[in-house]
Amino acid sequence: SAQPPAALPAAPPRRRRPAHRALRVRTRRRRCRRVRRGSRDRFSCAPRRARAPLDPPVRPRASTASMSGPTGDLPVLNSAPSGRPFAALGGAPGEGTSLVKAKTHFFKNDSLSSILLPSDDSSFCGTKIMATLGPSVHDSSVLNTMLNSGMVSARVDLTWGPLEFHRNSLKLLEESMRSQRRLCAIAIDTMGRELMIRGEWQINEQGYPWVLGRNDVSVGQRIAITTRNVSADANTLPIMYPGFTFMCEPGDMIYVARYLISGAESSSVFFKVESTSDTDVVCIAQNAAVLDGLLCVFHVERSTSGTVANVQNDLPLLADWDKHCITELGKEFEIDFINLSYTRTAADVREAHEFLRSIGMTHTRVMAKIETRQALLNFQAILSEADGIIISRGNLGLDVEPEKMALVQKTLIQACNLVGKPVVITRVVDTMVNTPRPTRAEATDVANAVLDGVDGILLGAETLRGKYPVEAIQTVASICRAAEAVFDHSSHYTSLIDAAWEAVSQANATISANADSEEDAAERSSLSVQMVANANPTDLPGNQGLRTKRNSFASAINAMASFSTVASHGNLHSMKANEAEVQSLKRTPYLSKLESICSSAVRAADKVRASLIVVYTHTGQTAELVAKYRPPVPILTLVVPHLVADGLKWRLEGRSIARQCLITRGLMPFLAAPSPNGEALLEDAIRSAGNMGLLRPHDHVVVLLRVHGDFCVKIVAVGDSGKSILRMPSAHEL
């Protein structure tokens, strides 16, 4: 301990803290250690406490930001040098991108013995499971078990199968819903721009067609994909699209596989194009395979620079077969969703909405399927138009390099989370087509998707033709429950608040740069979120690169115009904007108040450690906004039926809203009976939740409802029976 140099003054002696201050410091340190070790709080488990939605950010994001959590400092997930995951949302390679915090998980302790304890399969599963109807589940008893195991939506795939088979499948589903007294949404998956190989087929006893014949392909075998009207043989595959030869060039990769090919099957082969002619594309097989069943063709993107170089087929978005089936099935059944295959641009989504309106299916929502690179380039515009997103990982995994697929999936899921729209992934437990247990990689894949924030899982071949459809649903549900138990709800909540403030900051900077004066900038800054939110994203044609009007991942929250904006009618007159822009802003103030109250309800549930959130809703939007913030407790959604105008008639709408809420993570919709007494509805909701085991005596419940046109959040306690509201004594009784 050498003395300091003479030129430097000696350090002053340390002052002793007063006893009361020292006690506070020690208490604060003990509290911090408890948080780091893992507190009992199921929501505020991260060291940094979630801020209120209206609080300003504590610090701006820096280029070297990292996220600190119970497991230590974690690096921020950023894009590779090519920037392709961010570019999919509108950023160009090389341009500046905002850093995005990767949501992580947490463990209450690091003991493996606690992790290996048996899971509670009776607990609520917030992640939704959609299943495809097919010959494997064409039975009422099987459908009954699937409904009770966790299936909340059934998909009819128009790519294959006659209309009568699909009609019978939906009739069986309706019988099962009535017998089990469960709601189940109905989704129709379109055929769209699918390229298929022509083959011979026959109808089985269930009315389902099976393709005859098989083709054993060896490595190096030369096979011609032809547009000629010939029969398939060992060296010829006739394709049904006449313009296919003009799409291909020597060196291209062509993927031919059985429809909904799974990892447990070998019916897929990669072909390399050797030469082309007016009618034939001669290819060399790159792997051995046994081609059987319905064969589909996918032209793999040849560009490696993040652009789209392939010539796209000119097939219509909705084939005549799609329009006929949707129209006929819509007359007999209540169709909740249309899964739009091969969505390329936002114009595709608008076209689908227009068709649905033309046939009177105005309540049906459109889920855009992202399965090509062109869809990635136009994703931001597609997201703003669609009601939800399906990440079709089978085809998308062919159009994207393997090392980029995980980053693409995480980016798409987080963008959907930011705007509060449901996102579903496909192709998760392929091997369960033939085996009763998934592989380790598949189980990990499902859990990681839940931790990323996905809303639902779509099962395809597992239930369409698989041998273990019920086991597949039960297995996926169990994996989702285990992953939800360690989902970092606090980090997710905070990331949404940070993203909203970042959008405001970017919009303020843009407005200030374009303002005529400081006074003009001050006036216009109050509308900054609307300026950002109502900017119109533009689609890219198939032969252009990554060039859009926006250049950062944070711009994904611009699509939040559908859900969250901050404005007031009184400020509209001060904005120097065109009339169309002003009119678009007049629709936003109500939504701003709605999201504010929804986020406050989630925060209130955290503070009182509630066991349930009850939401009254007419359209489902209120409940979806609550679910956007991912509370760690179920959201019991009371859908109150209401009258809507249908041309010259009126109809009672409510059942379709309740079913459509089924695909949003965390929602548990109940169809309430129309009643002027909201307290009676709440009593029924508490009783139902108690019967389901969601509540115990003296638990707290957060309720979000409207009273005389105003939103309010109230907190009630559960009585001693666990199935009623605890009534506090009135003033005169005290």
Summary of the structure (lengths in Angstrom):
residues: 734
radius of gyration: 27.9
end to end distance: 70.1
largest distance: 101.1
contacts: 2380
relative contact order: 0.11
helix: 37%
strand: 20%
